[in-house]
């Protein structure tokens, strides 16, 4: 029975280690992809770059935090658990800060769209009838 438990424990550790590696890898890939994509958009002077960058970074942090949570399963010492706890707290704080940034950016973009729409409507209303006839 002891051999079966030891085998099961070794299998669990192997699965957890692979899970940690995959989650960390997904987080890094998402962060690199988002950064490169946003950099290209910045060069092209496109809009909504900050929003996309914040959303991609938040997603990447979520994957990396999942890896840290998995790592807590195999921790054997209190010192390691303290370090992992600190990393999780820092990543959670970053994620919350990014969510706040995303919400503010969305509000700013909505305000910009409303102002743009209103200015177009005002331009149409203030045009003189002869201008409308000349443009038609």
Protein Blocks (a to p, Z undefined) as FASTA:
>chain_A
ZZmmmmmmmmmmmmmmmmmmmmmmmmmmmmmmmmmmmmmmmmnopghklmmmmmmmmmmm
mmmmmmmmmmmmmpcbfklmmmmmmmmmmmmmmmmmmmmmmmmmmmmmmmmmmmmmmmmm
mmmmmpcfklmmmmZZ
